[in-house]
Structure formats: structure tokens, C-alpha cells
Amino acid sequence: MYCYDEFDQRIIDERVAQYRDQVRRRLNNELTETEFLPLRLQNGLYMQVHGYMLRIAVPYGLISSKQMRMFAHIARKYDRGYGHFTTRQNIQYNWLKLEETPDILADLASVQMHAIQTSGNCIRNITSDEFAGVAQDEVVDPRPYAEILRQWSTFHPEFAFLPRKFKIAISGAKEDRAAILAHDIGLSVTRNAQGEVGFRVLVGGGLGRTPIVGSEICEFLPWQHVLTYVESILRIYNQFGRRDNKYKARIKILVKALGIDEFRRLVEEDWADLKDGPGTLTIEEVERMASFFTDPAYETLTDNDSRLKEFMADNRSFSNWMQHNVRPHRVSGYAIVVLSVKQPGVAPGDVTHEQMDAVADLADRYSFGEMRITHKQNLVFADVKQSDLFELWQKLTRHGLATANIGMLTDIISCPGAEFCTLANARSIPLSILIAERFESLDFQYDIGEISLNISGCMNACGQHHIGNIGITGVEKKNHEEWYQISIGGAEGNACSIGKILGPSLKFNQVPEAIDRILKVYLRERVEEGERFIDTVHRIGHAPFKEYVYATDLAEEPVKQDDENTGIAAHYAVPFYSPRF
């Protein structure tokens, strides 16, 4: 992975010192909260429901065991013992004291990390495929280009105050695992018929209030020009993007208003002045960056591990985990392991400091000291020997990180919702736990098969509900009750699509029953056991699902209580969820 040089480290250290002085002035009332607001946002610090939240950048989701141990340290020392992995492949902490945040940033700087540009109207954290460098279907490793884009975009003076936040995702595989079609700019590293490396460039995608699938602006852009072409896209957006209405300020609105052909013309016109200029990449620079992402010390192994097959035959739980949480590796004898951060009864994406330390130790032992954070709020060990899989599974099980539900119904993506976020209309975390509890049976989930369920507490779509096969959105509050819309038919990947709202909004306790009815229609209508939920929806349309869900009034389940008023059940009855209060 990329390692800071002396200039990187100096920049980050100087930013920490600058921020420390800004906090001192705020605490001494030399700065008002209004004056302090843009300063803290530049360093990833938000004011949320309970206090300050810090979002830390994890470029393209890649992290070392040393950095993960720092996350555990921050959770223990400054927070309430846990952190939350987000759909931007970042981590955030929700219970911080302002006066301690400079120390947190200093601690992060000691392991080559920061929180810069995780908020504000700038280019946010560059995201990528969590299987980059090891996937069997990879065409080109996107990580060197992701790092080049990160360095180019960090502190870029022209793009520090864009009309709105800006998100870039990059993938280099045949199958898109980075949701590039749902980003402001999506980049697919590919090869043409002559074997030359280039980029398919997509623009104007995004979720939020106006979900749009990105449009192709360039079919094949030679690799040398990726920075200058992306810069021209941003220059046109910066010039013509709306600043009078934040709800219409994203680039997707500009592309839709102009049309992709006119937007392309403006970009090409601007690019004529940048093409072949100083921003043009050289082979030396790409090779220098690629040198940080060389293969680890793989051993010469084979895929024929008879002992592994015996373990699978003798242990159903391990066999299920192998089927759902383990992916094929491009190197013989190795496997990719997805660690489920979706243990029953726990908020999706939440990881305790004990788990973080354990993951760091296991990464050192089994995956060359590196791991990845996925945009689906899970973790990945990219380089595990197949002969170590059973032993690793046993250890992950002890730490609550081996739930065999990757890609299944309870592998729920969820934003923090109204428990933490000031923008949310409704709770996300308790609803995700309620749904996961209702459909906890793995046998039932395996019968349902591949399906994605995403929850957002509002239309800002941090839970990416628009591209979930089933999407749930908190829409409003009436008479102190929360209401949710359900959509179906959304998908990410190469066949990215936006879900369609099923019908009128529902109350909190009605949602699990509605999901149950949706699944019953699917099980009734699928033509064969192997037909996926999304394929059934596309084949029969929304009408049968809507008719059954709204055929009769949805009965409201009573709020669950327990004698001690403790545990997950109790959290359904209180305004805020957190087992860490």
C-alpha cells in the first residue's frame, strides 16, 4: 500500500497543528461556532445529534493492521469503544469531545492517516473495488490510479469549494464492485482491442433526492489523460453547477439539464487546453505508484486442499461460510475472505475496539498485514491461504465476524439514521436490527438467495437505498411517528438500476411485515429456485408485489420489551438506539 514520503507527512502534521490552534480559539470563544464551522468540516468533524462526529478517510478502502490498531485505540480512548464503517469505505466515531479531536488527528497522522476532505463541497474519498489486485476477473489493477487521483484531488485549490460534494469511484474488473454508475464520476480501467490501458469514463451518476445512473462521456480514454480529462469535467461543473440551491447543485443535475452530448462538448472544449499539458501522466509516474502495490510474498500452492474439503463435509457452518464469505483468488492456493460486520443484534458497520484489535492480529497472521473496508460496510482479507481457512473461520467466529450472510438478506447496508444524524427523518439502525432478527434463519436466507436490502434515514441516501434490491427510506414524521417508503428493483454493478417506490409510506413496525410479504411474492413467482429476487422483479414487474403488500392493512407488531429493559429488544422502544449509552 502507499507509504507517505517526508512531504506527505509534513503536510499532514502541519494541518494537525493548524487545526489544534483553531480548536483552541473556538474553546476560548475567539471563534464563533459559525466561524469554526468551515474549519472543522475541512477536517471531517461534524456536529451530530449527541455531539461531534469525526469521519476518517480510508483511501480506496485499503488499510494496514497498524492503522486498524490505531482505530481501536481511538475507539477506546476517545469514543465509547466502537467505530462505524461507512459506505464510503471510511470509518467514523460518534461520541467525541471537541477538545480531544486535535489529539485524535495527531494520533492518526502517526500512522499516515487523516480526516481531510471527508466533508465539505470538495472531492471526497476516492473509493474502489475491495478485491482490487486479487480478483480473478480483474483487467487492470485500479489502485495505482486511485492513489494518483487521491494525491491530485487532496488540497486541489480549484476544487476546494465546489457547488456540492463530489464523489469518484474506480474499478478495474469485468464486474463493477465499486458502484461506479452511482457516482459523480465513475472510472472503469480497461484495455482496448490492442491491449492498451485506458478508461471508460462515466459522469452524472448519484443517489440522494434525485437518483440517476451515470452516463458514458468517453468510451476509451488513454491512461495518460485521466487526470486532465477528470479535471476538465470538474472545471465545467465548477463553472456551470448551480450554487443557488443545494438540492440542485450536484453534477448529475447539470448533466441532466444540458444533456450528455452538450456536457461532453463543453468538457472536450475545455480539455483541449489541458490535454498533453503538465497534468498528463507519464509511464514513470504510473510505474512509481504501482511499485507500492506489488504482490506480497505468495507461496507456490495449489487449489487441491483435500483437508479443507474434509472440514467442509464435516462442518455445515464452515461449509456455509466457505460458500458465502469466501471468494476465488487469482493466485492458486489463496482465497479472498469477507468478514461480515453484520452480526445479529448489532448495527451494520459497527465494530468494537476488541474486534478491531483482533482483526489487526488476524490480518498479520493470515493476510500479510492488510485488509480492506467495503462500501457494503464489511471487511476483507484479500490474501488468505486456503489451508488456513478453517483455522481463520474458527477465530473469526469467536470474535463475531463470521456470520455466513454475505450477499444475503441480513447483509444489510444502513446509515446511522436519526440516532446520530441531524439530517435523518427516521431511525435506520433499530429497523435494520428488527429486520435482521425477523429473518435471522440462515436456512431461510439461503432459500431466498442473493438479495440486497439497504436502509437510509432520509433522502440523502447514505445507505444507498436506491440501488438496493429492496430499499427503505425514512421520509417524514407524523404525530411523533416515523414513516418509511419501500422501493424494489434497484441494483448496483454492471446492471445498475434505481429502485421504484412500491406504494404509500409505512410506519416503523409495519416495515418488517411488508418485507415478509415482498419475499413471499418472490418465492411464489420465481420460475425456479435459482432465479434471483432482482430477476423476478424485472420479469414480473412491481404490480404483484404492490398488490400483495397493500392488499390488507399491515398489522403493527407490538414493540418488544424485556424484563430488564435492556438488550436489543429494549432499544425498539426508546427514541435512540445504542447499546453503548
Secondary structure, DSSP 8 states (H G I E B T S, - for coil): -----HHHHHHHHHHHHHHHHHHHHHHTTSS-HHHHHHHHHTTTEEE-SSSEEEEE--GGGEEEHHHHHHHHHHHHHTSSSEEEE-TTS-EEEEEE-GGGHHHHHHHHHTTT---TTSSSSSB---EE-TTTTT-TTBSS--HHHHHHHHHHHTT-GGGSS-SS-B-EEEE-BSS--S-GGGSSEEEEEEE-TT--EEEEEEES-B-TTS-B--EEEEEEEEGGGHHHHHHHHHHHHHHHS--S-GGG-SHHHHHHHH-HHHHHHHHHHHHTTTTTSTT---HHHHHHHHGGG---------S--HHHHHHHHH-HHHHHHHHHHEEE-SSTTEEEEEE----TTS-TTEEEHHHHHHHHHHHHHHSTTEEEE-TTS-EEEEEEEGGGHHHHHHHHHHTT---S-TTSTT--EE--GGGT-TT-SS-SHHHHHHHHHHT--HHHHHHH-S--EEEESSTT-TT-GGGSSEEEEEEEEETTEEEEEEEE--B-STT-B--EE-SS-EEGGGHHHHHHHHHHHHHHH-SSTT--HHHHHHHH-SHHHHHHHTSS----------TTS-HHHHHTTSSS--TT-
